[in-house]
Amino acid sequence: MVSVGDTGIFGPTPTPELENRGRVVVGWREWMSLPRLGIPAIKAKVDTGARTSSLHAFFTEHFRRGGKSLVRFGVHPLRERQDLAVICVCELLDQREVSDSGGYREKRWVIETPLRLGDAEWPVEVTLTNRDSMLFRMLLGCTAMVGRILVDPKASYLVGGQPDLGSLYSDSASHARNRNRPNENRHSLPQSEAVLHQTPGGGGDRARP
């Protein structure tokens, strides 16, 4: 089991008494959610070899509103459902140059948003990049795990199996419609604004999950 310690990306192995205190034991892939972004379920790779977490964004748009620096971006949260898109607006944290696993360096927008994994929830920094060619729409890196997660690299879905995606995203669509009625107060700025879009035709690009 891999421990991501409190004193660094790979800290000293904790004693058994301390190892599980307040930490979530996870496999190398897990279902999680990003509630402030309106993403009720997304399958992520838990990667102890990556420092930075990343989220699939098929477009990004930087703009300013009310003196704040913001980024609008679109997410296809389910790899096999290209017709399903969540459009988000978040306050921008930073822009950083990040190297991917192949050594390619890319400037990415960085946001901070709560991550929910099982019963645990905490804020994580996430970079936005197009992950269309990747098997996972999200990668959870070491910085987001420190002091919170223990990884069993031989196991999968220790926190829970695949949720009822149809029900979750149907509820998200209803929530998005309610939030975007004409009488909504547009002067308020939540941490993110999520609008879910489904194009006609159902399945869209039926890539393997």
N, C-alpha and C positions, 0 to 999 in steps of 0.2 A: 504494500500500500504506500502511495506517495503522499507525503505531507508537505504542504506549502507553509513554511514557518513564519513566525511573526517578526523575525529579525532579518529577513531578506527573502528573495524569491524562492530560494531553497535553503531554509533555515535548518537548525539541528533537529534531528528526529526527536519528537516529544516522548515523554514517558507514557506508558499505557493509561495511567490515571488522568493525564492531561490531554491525551490524544483525541478523545471524543468529546471533550467538554465544549459544548456550544458549537460543534462543527458538524457539517453535513457530510455523510459518506456517500460518494457518487461513483458512477461508472465513467467510462471514457466518452460516453454519449448519454445525454439526458434531455428530457422535455422540460422546458422552463417557460416563464412568461415575462413580458415587459409591460406591466399594467398601465404605466403612465403613457406609453406609446400606443395603447389600444391593441396590443398583440397578446392575446390570451394563451397562445401556445406556439412554441417554436422549438425545433429540434436543434440542439447545439452539440458541437464537439468540445469536450473538456480537454484542453491541451496544455499539459504542464511544460511543454517545450516552447510555448509561445508566451511572450511577455504581455502583449496587448490583446484585448478583446476586440472583436470586430462583428459588425452586423451588415447583412446584405442590404444595399441601397441601389436600386436600378436607376435612380437619378438623385441629384442633390442640387439645391439652389440656395445660395447665401443671400440674405437681405437684412434690412434693419427696420425695426418698428418700435416706436416709443422710446427711442434711445438705446434699445437693446439689439445686440447682434444675434440673428436667428438663422436657422437652417431648416429648409423644407426638404423632405426626402420621401421616396416611395419604397416600400418593402413588399416583396412577395414572400410572405412568411412560410409558405408550404412549397417545397421544391416541385411537387407534382401538380401544383395549381397556379399556373401563370396568369390565369384569369382573376385571381384573388389578390388584391393590392390594398395595403394600408398606407395612407398618405399622412405623414406626421409633420408637425412643426415643433421644434425644440429650441431652447436657448443654446447658443453655441458656447462651448467651453474653450476650445482651442483649435488650432490647425497644426498638425505634426507630420513629419516625414517618417514613414513606417516601412520597414523591410518585410516582405512576405517570405514564405518558406523557400522560395526559389531565389532569394536575394534581390528581387526587384524592389526598388524604392519608389514610394508613392506618397504624395502629400494628401492627407485625409483630414476631414472635419472630425472633431471630437465632441461628443456630448456626454452628459452624466444623467443616468436614469435609474430608477429602482429595478432590480432584478428579483424575481420571485422563484424560488426553487424549493418545492415541497412546502413546508410551513415557514421557511426562512425567507426574509426579504432584506436587501441592503442595496445601497447605491453603488453603481459601477460606472467606470469610464469606458466608453465604447467608441471605436472609430467606425466611420461609414465608408464602405467600399463595395464595388460590384462583385458578388460572389456567385454569379450565374454558373460559372464553370466548376464550382465546388460542390461537394456532396452535402454540405451543411450550410444553412442560411445564417448561422451564427457560430462564432468561435469564442469560447470562454478562456481567456488567458490567465497567467499566474497572478498578475496584479489584482485581479478581481477575486482571487481565491484566498489570499493571504489571511491566515487566522480563522478562516471560515469553512474550508473544504478539505476533506481527505479523499484522494482518488484511488480507486481500485482499477488499475489499467486493464484487467482481464474481464471486468464486468460491464454490463450495460443496463441502463434504466433502473438503477437501484432506488431512485426516489419515486418512481412510478412509471407504468407503461404508457402507451399512447392514449391521450385523452379523447373524448368525443369531439373531434374537430368540427363536424358539421354543426353541432349544437353551440359550441363555443363561438364560432365565427358568425353564426346566425344571430346570436345575442350581441356580438360586437357590431354587426351591421345595424341592428335596431338602436343600439346606444349611439352610434354615430349619427343616425338620422335625427334622433331626439336632440343631440347637441348642436345640430346645424339647422334648426328651424329658423325662419326669418326673424322671430322676435328675440333671438339670442343676443345677449349683451356682448357686442364685439369689442368693447373697450377693455374687457378683462383679458389677461394673458396667462393661461395656465402653463405649467411646466412643459406640456406638449398638447397639441391638438391633433387628434387622430380621426381621419375619415376613411371608412372602408368602402372600396369600390369592387363590384363584381361585374365583369363584362358578360353579356349574354352568351349562351352556348355551353355553360357548365364547366366541363373539365379543362378546356384550354390545352396547353401543352402537357401531355401526359408523360412526363419524364418519370423515371423510377425514383422513389424516395431514397 
